[in-house]
C-alpha cells in the first residue's frame, strides 16, 4: 500500500511538472519571463542528463539484467523444466542482444559532438523559440515509445492477474508512464501540426 502511495505521489508530481513545462514551452521565447526561461534551461539540462544516462548507462543495465536473467534460468534447466527455461532464455537473449544491437547501431553515434546531437540541439532551440512543446526526438519516436511502454505495462498487469496473483506495482507504473507518454506525444504532434 505504501508503494502505491509513493508511486501515486511521484506520478502526480511528474504530471504537475509536465503541465508547467507545457505552459512554459507554449510561449514563444520572447514572451517568457526570466523565471520561465531559467525553468526551461534547467528542464533541458535534466533532459540532457536523461539522454546521457539512456545512451551510456541504461543499455548496460539492461544487458546486465539479461545476463542475470540467464543465470536465473540455470536451475530450471537443471530441474528439467524445459518449457519455462526455454521461454526465459529466449526472453533474456532477445532483451540483451536487442539492447546491444540498439547500442551499436543507434545510441553510440548520438554522443556529445555528434552531428545528431547538434541537429537535435538546433531543433530543440527552434521549438523553444517558437513556443512549440517538444519532449521527443520526433512524434514517431513518441508514438513508438508510448506504445511500447503501454504494451509492456499491460503485459505486467494482465499476466499476474490472469494467474490469480496480485496487481503488480511495476505494471501500474509502466502502464501509467506509457499513457503519460501518449499524452505528451499528442501534445507535441498538435504543436508541430500548427507550425
C-alpha positions in Angstrom: 0.0 0.0 0.0 2.8 2.4 0.8 4.4 1.7 -2.5 1.2 2.7 -4.3 1.0 5.9 -2.3 4.7 6.7 -3.2 4.1 5.8 -6.9 1.0 7.9 -7.0 2.8 10.9 -5.4 5.7 10.6 -7.9 3.3 10.4 -10.8 1.3 13.4 -9.5 4.5 15.5 -9.2 5.5 14.4 -12.6 2.2 15.4 -14.1 2.4 18.8 -12.4 5.9 19.4 -13.7 4.8 18.4 -17.2 1.8 20.8 -17.1 4.2 23.6 -16.1 6.6 22.5 -18.9 3.8 22.6 -21.4 2.6 26.0 -20.3 6.2 27.4 -20.5 7.0 25.7 -23.7 3.9 27.0 -25.5 5.1 30.6 -25.0 7.5 32.0 -27.6 10.9 32.7 -26.1 10.3 36.5 -26.3 7.2 36.2 -24.1 8.8 34.1 -21.3 9.7 35.7 -18.0 13.2 35.3 -16.6 11.9 32.7 -14.2 10.3 30.7 -17.0 13.5 30.9 -19.0 15.5 29.6 -16.1 13.0 26.8 -15.6 13.2 25.8 -19.2 17.0 25.9 -19.2 17.1 23.6 -16.1 14.4 21.4 -17.6 16.5 21.0 -20.8 19.6 20.3 -18.7 17.8 17.5 -16.8 16.5 16.1 -20.2 20.1 16.1 -21.5 21.2 14.2 -18.4 18.4 11.6 -19.0 19.7 11.3 -22.6 23.2 10.7 -21.4 22.0 8.1 -18.9 19.9 6.5 -21.6 22.8 6.4 -24.0 25.7 5.5 -21.6 24.3 3.6 -18.6 20.8 2.2 -19.3 21.9 -0.2 -22.2 24.5 -1.8 -19.9 22.0 -2.1 -17.1 19.6 -3.9 -19.5 22.4 -6.2 -20.7 23.5 -6.9 -17.1 19.8 -7.7 -16.2 19.7 -10.0 -19.2 22.8 -11.8 -18.0 21.4 -12.2 -14.5 18.2 -13.4 -16.0 20.1 -16.1 -17.9 21.7 -17.1 -14.7 18.3 -17.5 -13.1 17.3 -19.9 -15.8 20.1 -22.4 -14.8 18.0 -24.1 -12.0 15.1 -24.5 -14.4 17.4 -26.3 -16.9 19.0 -28.4 -14.2 15.5 -29.5 -12.9 14.4 -30.4 -16.4 11.8 -27.8 -16.7 12.5 -27.1 -20.3 9.4 -25.0 -21.1 9.9 -22.2 -18.6 13.7 -22.4 -19.0 13.5 -22.1 -22.8 11.0 -19.2 -22.6 13.0 -17.3 -20.1 16.3 -17.9 -22.0 14.8 -16.6 -25.3 13.4 -13.6 -23.5 16.7 -12.7 -21.9 18.8 -13.4 -25.0 16.4 -11.2 -27.1 16.5 -8.4 -24.4 20.3 -8.4 -24.0 21.0 -8.9 -27.7 18.5 -6.4 -28.8 19.9 -3.8 -26.4 23.4 -4.5 -27.6 22.3 -4.2 -31.2 20.4 -0.9 -30.4 23.5 0.5 -28.7 25.8 -0.5 -31.6 23.6 0.8 -34.4 22.0 3.9 -32.8 23.0 5.0 -29.3 26.8 5.1 -29.6 26.5 7.5 -32.5 24.5 10.1 -30.5 27.0 11.4 -28.0 28.3 14.9 -27.4 29.8 16.5 -30.6 28.0 14.2 -33.0 26.0 15.5 -35.9 22.9 14.0 -34.5 23.4 15.8 -31.1 24.0 19.1 -32.9 20.8 18.7 -35.1 18.7 17.9 -32.0 20.0 20.9 -30.1 19.1 23.1 -33.1 15.6 21.6 -33.4 15.0 22.0 -29.6 16.2 25.6 -29.7 13.9 26.3 -32.7 11.0 24.7 -30.9 11.7 26.6 -27.7 12.0 29.9 -29.6 8.7 29.3 -31.5 6.8 28.1 -28.4 6.3 24.5 -29.6 6.4 21.8 -26.8 9.0 19.1 -27.6 9.6 16.1 -25.4 10.6 13.5 -28.0 13.1 13.5 -30.9 10.1 13.0 -33.2 6.4 12.4 -33.0 7.0 9.0 -34.5 9.5 8.2 -31.7 7.0 9.3 -29.1 4.3 7.0 -30.6 6.6 4.1 -30.6 7.8 4.7 -27.0 4.3 5.3 -25.6 3.0 2.1 -27.4 5.9 0.0 -26.1 5.6 1.3 -22.5 1.9 0.8 -22.5 2.1 -2.7 -24.0 4.8 -3.8 -21.5 2.8 -2.3 -18.7 -0.4 -4.1 -19.7 1.5 -7.4 -20.0 3.0 -6.8 -16.5 -0.6 -6.1 -15.3 -2.5 -8.8 -17.0 -0.1 -11.7 -16.6 -0.1 -11.9 -12.8 -3.9 -11.1 -12.6 -4.6 -13.9 -15.1 -2.8 -16.4 -12.9 -4.6 -15.3 -9.7 -1.8 -13.1 -8.4 -1.9 -9.6 -7.0 -1.9 -6.4 -9.1 1.8 -5.6 -9.5 3.1 -2.1 -8.7 5.5 -2.3 -11.6 2.7 -2.9 -14.1 0.8 0.1 -12.8 3.9 2.3 -13.1 4.9 1.2 -16.6 1.3 1.5 -17.9 0.9 4.9 -16.3 4.2 6.1 -17.9 3.1 4.7 -21.3 -0.2 6.6 -21.1 1.7 9.8 -20.0 4.0 9.4 -22.9 0.9 9.0 -25.2 -0.5 12.4 -23.9 2.9 14.1 -24.4 3.1 12.7 -28.0 -0.3 14.0 -28.8 0.6 17.5 -27.5 3.8 17.5 -29.4 2.1 16.3 -32.6 -0.5 19.1 -32.4 2.1 21.7 -31.8 4.1 20.5 -34.8 1.0 20.4 -36.9 0.3 24.1 -36.2 3.8 25.0 -37.4 
